[in-house]
Amino acid sequence: MSQLNVAVIGCGSWGVNHARVYSDLPMVRLAAVSDIDAKRVQKCSRKHSANGFTDTLKVLEDPDIDAVSFCTPTCTHSHIAEKALLNDKHVLVEKPMTDTVDEAQGLIELAEDVGLNLTVGFVERFNPAVRLSKRLIDDGEIGRVIMAHAKRVTRRPDRVGDIGVIKDLGIHDIDVITHLMGEPPETVYATAGSHMHTFEDYANITL
């Protein structure tokens, strides 16, 4: 089986993890990395022996690239994913998928139209504890689940950039709980606010 040629867009704190993992997978070739920061590109491309670019469009238009994985600010997701799909690339986009539901739905429809894979990086679904919990629930081994609780706290205020804590952190817990329950919530109640940042930096959500 031939290797899948993958490019990573965004060489920040999370993008370098994507690059590292792809470099370790035998069925994948990390063909390129891209970032607007030339120093980041140089460091990441040298470490993994990949081609480096500061122009993302060049990567997206490269016919030898089969798939792109991008870890860029949320406000760029819809545009980059659309360009990638229109250039015949499979897409793995970090969460949150897009800024709005309409943008996300548009990408889903586009991916279906062009026959390509579009995936969101909900890595917690593959956490061994979550996978075991899912199996036990689906097999009925722990009975009927009536409540699930999650609490997520970070001491890194710099995480709150172009989105708030709900889309940045809470989205994992929302996805995991919905995944475990096997169906979307019927009602949602939430409170949120901002103590130190432009976007919300604390929230309480009941599904």
Buried (B, 14 or more C-beta within 10 A) or exposed (E): EEEBBBBBBBBBEBBBEBBBEBBEEEEBBBBBBBBEEEEBBBBBBEBBEBBBBEEBEEBBBBEEBBBBBBBBEBEBBBEBBBBBBEBBBBBBBBBBBBBEEEBBEBBEEBBEEEEBEBEBBBEBBEEEEBEEBBEBBEEEEEEEEEEBEEEEEEEEEEBBEBBBBBBBBBBBBBBBBBBBBEEEEEEEEEEBEEEEBEBBBBBEBEB
